[in-house]
């Protein structure tokens, strides 16, 4: 029943890496993602974020339990078949780019799903213009900078119009502008086209700004799963997985704001309120 | 079923990253031997295996190689079953070709039964094919004995000690180390193409998998080039060519030394080679040359052994004398 309303259905999933690692990277993980959600996956290194993301996109098949996308068990389909529905952007763009030019890179997926030629050209142009890389279409991807490579990797997946977009650490090693451009793109896709987005990241300030829901992983298990504000208010619990909410949130918590604030704007308003209140009470005393 | 799979993974049966060259780390007798000793051991082993015809000895050498890996290196055939599995069809093909093309006497079969068609298979051809196949297996297993028990960088060190320039010997060791990396890169490209709905990598049809691998070759090559450039830079940053350019003597963290076990193994394998090939010449070739060659081989080994023992005794005596002199001189002081 539940599998019909949920787009992604992770049920009691455990995953054991084969030797030489032999680590249970996931232990009894349960997770449901509904269509149209913007989810951030956070947690310390080695907490199982990437393994979970790879299980969702079918690169890894769960050792125990099941992962369903649209009610289809990932173990019963090929990864390449699932790729039409779930787009997975690798942690390292260099692992994803293998064609001779940016244009070929983006067109590759479209050729594979059998789009006619004129449509491919149109789509590639549309996608590359969206990420500001149409000018660089004839260059070898490795001639580009890291931020641009990351955008090529995302646009190559984007071109296939997946319903779910899983992005693994898109902001690592990027400057503020590039990181924001990527997150803005993800948000845009989520709002305008209804694409479900799952982002793995360590940048908490971006999480608090963009994500509606946060799933915190710790040692292969889900530690906290909930609305961003709800999750970031549990500062002590988060420290178990070495996650610290944005500084402004911690600062607000110290000031006793409840619920916690997520952005500087929110904090500003609350602080002004507080000052007003103090002033007001001070005036009353004086009178 | 799940439990079975988990057990399989825990036992290490799911060999995802096995390729041509796979060093299997351990601390067994064979692992501890010097690479130079192992080269001699394998050469001697192969000399006898290649010089003697017939499938009976070949069967023994094949089985002995497996037993050697099992007991002297603690590597069970489970770790390299893929190698044996690839070998089997080649052996079968050799047997079929040889028995179809060999001379008399023939064994005739009617096949299909009662159809009047008859197939004549050569009996000596069958055994010749079997012998060739087993010889191939022996050679392959001899390589496995060396490859699975020797760290690639020890090979380069051994080459360097024999007299190869360090750059070249390092290259050899590094090349062997690089093969699994390239394989990993291939898997990465496979995943990247699967992420873009490329079906050939997922298919079970060997031809389409082969096509996918061929398609992955250009990016694999560029990837390997990029990676090797980065590694070269990283090595240079840690002063790889400093010793050659500034004439400093290179020191080594790991050293390989010939120990007692090495000398004994070398002597035993040389003895095996000399006696084995000498026996062949003595018994299989009934002419003057055969006897002469056999006799020399037979006599050469004890002679060499005596010389080796004598020189080692002399060396030991010399060392003792020196020690004594040093002791006396220090006492006098």
Interface residues (C-beta under 8 A of the other chain):
Chain A: X16 X18 X19 X22 X57 X59 X63 X64 X78 X79 X80 X81 X83 X84 X87 X88 X90 X95 X96 X97 X98 X99 X100 X108 X109 X112 X113 X142 X156 X157 X160
Chain B: X2 X5 X6 X9 X10 X12 X14 X16 X188 X189 X191 X192 X193 X194 X195 X196 X197 X198 X199 X201 X202 X216 X218 X219 X222 X223 X226
